[in-house]
Amino acid sequence: MQRTLWGRIGKIKLLAVPALIDGRFGSRNLGWAAAAALANYGTDANRAIPPIIKAYPLGKSHRFEWKDAAEEAINHLGPADSRDIPELCGLLLDQNHEVQLLAANSLALMGPGGHFAADCA
C-alpha cells in the first residue's frame, strides 16, 4: 500500500511541477500561490527559479509576511539548475535591482558551476 501511495505522489509531482513552472506568475492573485506550491517540491522544482525571478514581485501570502513570495520560494528551491545559467545571466541585466540581486544570489548558490556566469553580464 505504501509503495503504491509513493508511486502516485511521484506521478503527481511529475505532472504538477512542469505545469506550475509553465504557469503564469504575472497574476498577483495567483503568482504567490504558484511559487509557494513549487517551494514545497524543493530541489525537484529548481527549474522554476528563473520564471519566479522574472515575475518578481509576486506579493505576499498574507500581510504578516516579511519577504515576497518569490524570495521565499527561491530559498526553498535550492540552487538553480545549471541549464538555467544563461537565463539567470540575462536577469543580471534587468532594470529592477531586486531581480538582479535574486539572479546573482541564485548563481552564487550554484557554487563553482555558477561562478563562471560572472563573465556573462
Steps between C-alpha positions, in 0.01 A plus 500: 500500500775745595693438175187566298439826684857624445483399136186708455653796678801475268274501193310801632830680555609423143183663372463783750849651497519570123143629500578741782826610336323566169221682683471872497663667798386842382171482687539654842204296619649165404872558450588472867291181530679335205839599644403360841381174344828463309698572817339195658665279236847625598787424266270298271360835383823699475438562126234746619757745635539717184124535435443588866774763490363647174160544663636675810322637702229237548350645815461342838283212613368711786565842644729376777757363255825689485643363175341485159373155395769488229776536758343238726463250216858545379627435852323162500588393145872471558761579236383567146545240230814546289282511187358829630833686512445691171156615613629604842784691329243692299316588821818661634435777246137558600397856588358390835785485753317242711479269196875547446567415864282187493671382179847564644413314820365207300822481299710522816308213660606281207858507625787470252260404219326836518807715560608503135175685439659813645653553156163489326368833624 
